[in-house]
Amino acid sequence: MSWKVSPRKVLMVLLMCMITVYHTMTMLYYINGMDSSFLEKRYIIGTMTMCLAILLVAVFKLNRRLKMPLGIGITLMLLFVFPLITAKLNHQYIYHTVISQTLMWIPICAASYYSTLYYGRFPVGKKIIYLIYIWLIALSIPLIGIHLSGNGDRGSVIFSVYLCLTVVPLVLRETKYKRRYYPILCTLVVIASTTKRTGMLAACFGFAIFYLTDGNSEKSIKEKLERIIKILILGAIIIAVMTATMSVFGIDILERFSELNSDGGSGRNYIWAKVLESFSSSDSTRKIFGHGINSVFQSVTIYSDVRIKAHNDFIETLHDYGYFGLFLLVTFIFMLFKEWYNQFQEHTEQLSIYSFSMVITIFFATFSYFFIESSIINYMAVYWGIVFAERRLRSEGLEE
């Protein structure tokens, strides 16, 4: 397979650029206080991005030698089609807002897989990956400023900053071993500045697991203990510095964590109970096939009139897509864990990066949005496609 510039490679680079444009529009919407018409244009860009990803998959599928493992292929296809079926069953209008936020990551993952399989490596160069990362960091700074000034209490204002975290696996795999801790430190500072507990915990645990599994997994117990001690010391230093910095803005990070028991994780316990209560009172058909796309926000309220989202992908999926939809989501996550187990057994060089990606995935899926009603998953979906393709290449002895 030639490594020359080709239409397929150009389209894949264009796809990465369009994903970034889509996220840029989201961040600019909150930075500049754009009106709703600007947000509408963003959703159109999202739909166009998804269509481009589907086109790429179709183009690569013309080469019959490029095959996806049957289990992954069927699961991704059902994850894409089933929400549309449930929407039809519940007489919902399928608008591009939902498509761009709920379904876009699936064809993106498939396009990344086939492009990596076709070229023997991911065809988007590291310079483009670095530029995307730097651009996201730059856009995050004014968002954090808005949040710290007291104008960003709504989670949606600061939520896009998490893109700096989900793009990290792509950055790390393109970064030399000794330089990997530069993006790690930069990302930690950015995420800590959000003062959001889910993001901070995900980042800290993710990078701790990355550090423990970095290099190879055959180190002695003494060496592993030394790594753990270094992590604890580094964590203590970061917490001390960030606590001192945030106190300038009147924000006590330690107090935020001490409130977990009293506020139930910003009311998550109460929200989860309300969503599960709504699901349990449903008829059998809706328990199996769900209430439809975005049904939690449309039908579940707290305090009489406040519309909510579940802040948990598993509970949201159960309500929106029923037992069958939850089964599909759990199946895909099981496949992600199966890949982690295989990498752990083989002591692959990418184990630490993949371990980090799994921690981020589980944290956001459990305490926020990731697979459902979220677009911060898109860069992670690109990474998963690369990982699945590299597994296929290794199994066929075609890896460069």
FITIDREN-664542 format. One record per residue (C-alpha): residue number from 1; residue in three letters; x, y, z. Coordinates in steps of 0.25 Angstrom, whole numbers, plus 5000, padded with zeros to 4 digits. Layout:
R  resi  resn     X     Y     Z
R   NUM   ala     X     Y     Z
...
This chain:
R  resi  resn     X     Y     Z
R     1   met  5000  5000  5000
R     2   ser  5006  5013  4996
R     3   trp  5008  5024  5006
R     4   lys  5007  5035  4995
R     5   val  4996  5046  4997
R     6   ser  4983  5041  4992
R     7   pro  4969  5045  4992
R     8   arg  4966  5036  5004
R     9   lys  4977  5042  5012
R    10   val  4972  5056  5009
R    11   leu  4958  5052  5013
R    12   met  4963  5047  5026
R    13   val  4971  5059  5029
R    14   leu  4958  5067  5025
R    15   leu  4950  5059  5035
R    16   met  4959  5062  5046
R    17   cys  4959  5077  5042
R    18   met  4943  5077  5042
R    19   ile  4943  5070  5056
R    20   thr  4951  5081  5061
R    21   val  4943  5092  5054
R    22   tyr  4931  5086  5060
R    23   his  4937  5087  5074
R    24   thr  4942  5101  5071
R    25   met  4929  5106  5068
R    26   thr  4924  5100  5081
R    27   met  4934  5107  5089
R    28   leu  4933  5120  5082
R    29   tyr  4918  5120  5085
R    30   tyr  4921  5121  5100
R    31   ile  4933  5130  5098
R    32   asn  4926  5141  5090
R    33   gly  4912  5139  5094
R    34   met  4907  5136  5080
R    35   asp  4892  5135  5078
R    36   ser  4885  5122  5075
R    37   ser  4886  5123  5060
R    38   phe  4901  5121  5062
R    39   leu  4899  5108  5069
R    40   glu  4889  5104  5058
R    41   lys  4901  5105  5048
R    42   arg  4909  5097  5058
R    43   tyr  4899  5085  5057
R    44   ile  4899  5086  5042
R    45   ile  4915  5085  5042
R    46   gly  4913  5073  5051
R    47   thr  4904  5066  5042
R    48   met  4913  5069  5030
R    49   thr  4924  5063  5038
R    50   met  4917  5050  5041
R    51   cys  4913  5049  5026
R    52   leu  4928  5051  5022
R    53   ala  4931  5040  5032
R    54   ile  4921  5031  5026
R    55   leu  4926  5034  5012
R    56   leu  4940  5030  5016
R    57   val  4935  5017  5021
R    58   ala  4928  5014  5008
R    59   val  4940  5018  5000
R    60   phe  4950  5009  5008
R    61   lys  4939  4997  5008
R    62   leu  4941  4997  4993
R    63   asn  4954  4990  4996
R    64   arg  4949  4976  5000
R    65   arg  4962  4973  5007
R    66   leu  4958  4983  5018
R    67   lys  4950  4976  5028
R    68   met  4945  4979  5042
R    69   pro  4944  4968  5053
R    70   leu  4930  4963  5052
R    71   gly  4926  4966  5067
R    72   ile  4931  4981  5066
R    73   gly  4925  4983  5053
R    74   ile  4911  4978  5057
R    75   thr  4912  4985  5070
R    76   leu  4915  4999  5064
R    77   met  4905  4997  5053
R    78   leu  4894  4994  5063
R    79   leu  4898  5005  5072
R    80   phe  4896  5015  5060
R    81   val  4883  5009  5055
R    82   phe  4876  5005  5068
R    83   pro  4874  5020  5073
R    84   leu  4868  5023  5059
R    85   ile  4858  5011  5061
R    86   thr  4854  5015  5075
R    87   ala  4852  5029  5070
R    88   lys  4843  5024  5059
R    89   leu  4835  5015  5069
R    90   asn  4833  5027  5078
R    91   his  4829  5036  5067
R    92   gln  4840  5045  5069
R    93   tyr  4845  5055  5059
R    94   ile  4860  5052  5056
R    95   tyr  4867  5065  5055
R    96   his  4881  5068  5052
R    97   thr  4884  5073  5066
R    98   val  4882  5059  5072
R    99   ile  4890  5053  5060
R   100   ser  4902  5061  5062
R   101   gln  4903  5059  5077
R   102   thr  4898  5045  5079
R   103   leu  4902  5037  5066
R   104   met  4914  5044  5060
R   105   trp  4925  5037  5068
R   106   ile  4921  5023  5062
R   107   pro  4924  5026  5047
R   108   ile  4937  5034  5052
R   109   cys  4942  5022  5059
R   110   ala  4939  5013  5047
R   111   ala  4946  5023  5037
R   112   ser  4958  5023  5046
R   113   tyr  4959  5008  5047
R   114   tyr  4958  5006  5032
R   115   ser  4968  5017  5029
R   116   thr  4978  5012  5038
R   117   leu  4976  4998  5033
R   118   tyr  4978  5003  5018
R   119   tyr  4990  5011  5021
R   120   gly  4997  5002  5031
R   121   arg  4997  5014  5041
R   122   phe  4987  5026  5044
R   123   pro  4989  5035  5032
R   124   val  4987  5048  5039
R   125   gly  5001  5053  5043
R   126   lys  5006  5057  5057
R   127   lys  5007  5072  5053
R   128   ile  4992  5073  5051
R   129   ile  4990  5065  5064
R   130   tyr  4999  5075  5071
R   131   leu  4992  5087  5065
R   132   ile  4978  5082  5069
R   133   tyr  4983  5080  5083
R   134   ile  4989  5093  5084
R   135   trp  4977  5100  5078
R   136   leu  4968  5093  5088
R   137   ile  4976  5097  5100
R   138   ala  4976  5112  5094
R   139   leu  4961  5112  5093
R   140   ser  4960  5106  5107
R   141   ile  4967  5117  5114
R   142   pro  4956  5128  5112
R   143   leu  4945  5117  5115
R   144   ile  4952  5115  5129
R   145   gly  4953  5130  5131
R   146   ile  4938  5131  5129
R   147   his  4935  5120  5138
R   148   leu  4945  5125  5149
R   149   ser  4939  5139  5148
R   150   gly  4925  5134  5152
R   151   asn  4919  5134  5139
R   152   gly  4921  5119  5135
R   153   asp  4913  5112  5146
R   154   arg  4905  5104  5136
R   155   gly  4913  5091  5133
R   156   ser  4911  5093  5118
R   157   val  4920  5105  5118
R   158   ile  4932  5098  5123
R   159   phe  4929  5084  5118
R   160   ser  4936  5086  5104
R   161   val  4949  5088  5112
R   162   tyr  4949  5073  5114
R   163   leu  4953  5072  5099
R   164   cys  4967  5074  5104
R   165   leu  4966  5061  5112
R   166   thr  4960  5053  5101
R   167   val  4969  5057  5090
R   168   val  4981  5053  5099
R   169   pro  4982  5038  5095
R   170   leu  4984  5043  5080
R   171   val  4995  5053  5085
R   172   leu  5003  5043  5094
R   173   arg  5003  5032  5083
R   174   glu  5010  5042  5074
R   175   thr  5020  5047  5085
R   176   lys  5033  5042  5088
R   177   tyr  5034  5034  5101
R   178   lys  5043  5044  5109
R   179   arg  5034  5056  5104
R   180   arg  5020  5050  5108
R   181   tyr  5020  5057  5121
R   182   tyr  5019  5071  5115
R   183   pro  5005  5069  5110
R   184   ile  5001  5062  5122
R   185   leu  5005  5073  5132
R   186   cys  4999  5083  5122
R   187   thr  4986  5076  5122
R   188   leu  4986  5074  5137
R   189   val  4987  5089  5139
R   190   val  4976  5092  5130
R   191   ile  4966  5081  5135
R   192   ala  4969  5085  5150
R   193   ser  4966  5100  5146
R   194   thr  4952  5096  5143
R   195   thr  4949  5092  5158
R   196   lys  4940  5081  5153
R   197   arg  4941  5069  5161
R   198   thr  4938  5059  5150
R   199   gly  4949  5064  5141
R   200   met  4959  5066  5152
R   201   leu  4957  5051  5157
R   202   ala  4957  5046  5143
R   203   ala  4970  5053  5140
R   204   cys  4977  5049  5153
R   205   phe  4973  5035  5152
R   206   gly  4976  5034  5137
R   207   phe  4990  5039  5138
R   208   ala  4993  5031  5150
R   209   ile  4989  5018  5143
R   210   phe  4997  5023  5131
R   211   tyr  5009  5025  5140
R   212   leu  5008  5012  5146
R   213   thr  5007  5004  5133
R   214   asp  5017  5013  5125
R   215   gly  5029  5006  5119
R   216   asn  5026  4991  5122
R   217   ser  5018  4983  5132
R   218   glu  5030  4974  5136
R   219   lys  5036  4984  5147
R   220   ser  5039  4979  5161
R   221   ile  5030  4981  5172
R   222   lys  5040  4991  5178
R   223   glu  5040  4999  5165
R   224   lys  5025  4999  5165
R   225   leu  5024  5004  5179
R   226   glu  5034  5015  5176
R   227   arg  5025  5019  5164
R   228   ile  5013  5020  5174
R   229   ile  5021  5028  5184
R   230   lys  5025  5038  5173
R   231   ile  5010  5039  5168
R   232   leu  5006  5042  5182
R   233   ile  5016  5053  5184
R   234   leu  5013  5059  5170
R   235   gly  4999  5059  5173
R   236   ala  5001  5066  5187
R   237   ile  5009  5077  5180
R   238   ile  4999  5079  5169
R   239   ile  4987  5079  5179
R   240   ala  4995  5089  5188
R   241   val  4998  5098  5176
R   242   met  4984  5098  5170
R   243   thr  4978  5100  5184
R   244   ala  4986  5113  5186
R   245   thr  4983  5118  5172
R   246   met  4968  5116  5172
R   247   ser  4967  5122  5186
R   248   val  4970  5135  5179
R   249   phe  4957  5134  5172
R   250   gly  4950  5130  5184
R   251   ile  4949  5115  5180
R   252   asp  4953  5104  5190
R   253   ile  4956  5092  5183
R   254   leu  4957  5083  5195
R   255   glu  4943  5088  5200
R   256   arg  4937  5084  5187
R   257   phe  4942  5070  5189
R   258   ser  4937  5070  5204
R   259   glu  4923  5073  5199
R   260   leu  4922  5060  5191
R   261   asn  4914  5054  5203
R   262   ser  4905  5066  5205
R   263   asp  4902  5069  5191
R   264   gly  4901  5055  5185
R   265   gly  4911  5059  5174
R   266   ser  4904  5072  5170
R   267   gly  4890  5065  5172
R   268   arg  4894  5053  5163
R   269   asn  4888  5043  5173
R   270   tyr  4874  5050  5173
R   271   ile  4875  5051  5157
R   272   trp  4878  5036  5156
R   273   ala  4867  5032  5165
R   274   lys  4857  5041  5157
R   275   val  4861  5035  5144
R   276   leu  4861  5021  5149
R   277   glu  4847  5024  5155
R   278   ser  4842  5028  5141
R   279   phe  4847  5016  5135
R   280   ser  4842  5006  5145
R   281   ser  4828  5012  5142
R   282   ser  4829  5010  5127
R   283   asp  4821  4999  5120
R   284   ser  4828  4986  5115
R   285   thr  4831  4991  5101
R   286   arg  4838  5003  5105
R   287   lys  4846  4996  5116
R   288   ile  4851  4987  5104
R   289   phe  4853  4998  5093
R   290   gly  4853  5011  5101
R   291   his  4846  5024  5101
R   292   gly  4854  5030  5089
R   293   ile  4866  5039  5087
R   294   asn  4868  5050  5098
R   295   ser  4855  5045  5105
R   296   val  4861  5048  5119
R   297   phe  4862  5063  5116
R   298   gln  4848  5063  5109
R   299   ser  4840  5055  5120
R   300   val  4848  5055  5133
R   301   thr  4847  5067  5142
R   302   ile  4852  5071  5156
R   303   tyr  4846  5081  5165
R   304   ser  4833  5081  5157
R   305   asp  4839  5088  5144
R   306   val  4854  5087  5143
R   307   arg  4858  5078  5131
R   308   ile  4870  5069  5133
R   309   lys  4879  5059  5127
R   310   ala  4884  5046  5135
R   311   his  4898  5050  5136
R   312   asn  4901  5035  5134
R   313   asp  4902  5028  5121
R   314   phe  4897  5015  5126
R   315   ile  4884  5021  5133
R   316   glu  4882  5030  5121
R   317   thr  4883  5018  5111
R   318   leu  4874  5010  5119
R   319   his  4863  5021  5119
R   320   asp  4865  5025  5104
R   321   tyr  4868  5011  5098
R   322   gly  4863  5001  5108
R   323   tyr  4869  4988  5112
R   324   phe  4874  4985  5097
R   325   gly  4881  4998  5096
R   326   leu  4888  4997  5109
R   327   phe  4892  4983  5105
R   328   leu  4899  4989  5092
R   329   leu  4906  4999  5100
R   330   val  4911  4989  5110
R   331   thr  4915  4980  5099
R   332   phe  4924  4991  5093
R   333   ile  4930  4995  5106
R   334   phe  4933  4980  5108
R   335   met  4940  4980  5095
R   336   leu  4949  4992  5099
R   337   phe  4952  4984  5112
R   338   lys  4956  4972  5104
R   339   glu  4966  4980  5096
R   340   trp  4972  4985  5109
R   341   tyr  4973  4971  5115
R   342   asn  4980  4967  5102
R   343   gln  4990  4978  5102
R   344   phe  4992  4975  5117
R   345   gln  4995  4961  5114
R   346   glu  5004  4965  5102
R   347   his  5011  4976  5109
R   348   thr  5009  4985  5097
R   349   glu  5016  4999  5096
R   350   gln  5002  5006  5095
R   351   leu  4997  4999  5108
R   352   ser  4999  5012  5117
R   353   ile  4992  5021  5107
R   354   tyr  4980  5011  5105
R   355   ser  4979  5009  5120
R   356   phe  4978  5024  5121
R   357   ser  4967  5025  5111
R   358   met  4959  5014  5118
R   359   val  4959  5022  5131
R   360   ile  4955  5034  5124
R   361   thr  4944  5026  5117
R   362   ile  4938  5020  5130
R   363   phe  4939  5033  5138
R   364   phe  4931  5041  5128
R   365   ala  4921  5030  5125
R   366   thr  4918  5028  5139
R   367   phe  4918  5042  5145
R   368   ser  4915  5051  5132
R   369   tyr  4912  5049  5118
R   370   phe  4921  5042  5108
R   371   phe  4914  5032  5099
R   372   ile  4900  5039  5100
R   373   glu  4898  5053  5097
R   374   ser  4912  5057  5096
R   375   ser  4922  5061  5086
R   376   ile  4935  5060  5094
R   377   ile  4936  5046  5090
R   378   asn  4939  5048  5076
R   379   tyr  4955  5049  5078
R   380   met  4954  5037  5086
R   381   ala  4946  5030  5075
R   382   val  4957  5033  5066
R   383   tyr  4967  5027  5076
R   384   trp  4959  5014  5077
R   385   gly  4958  5012  5062
R   386   ile  4973  5013  5062
R   387   val  4975  5003  5073
R   388   phe  4965  4993  5067
R   389   ala  4972  4994  5053
R   390   glu  4986  4992  5059
R   391   arg  4980  4979  5066
R   392   arg  4976  4974  5053
R   393   leu  4989  4978  5046
R   394   arg  4997  4970  5057
R   395   ser  4988  4958  5056
R   396   glu  4991  4958  5041
R   397   gly  5006  4961  5042
R   398   leu  5004  4974  5034
R   399   glu  5008  4984  5044
R   400   glu  5019  4993  5040
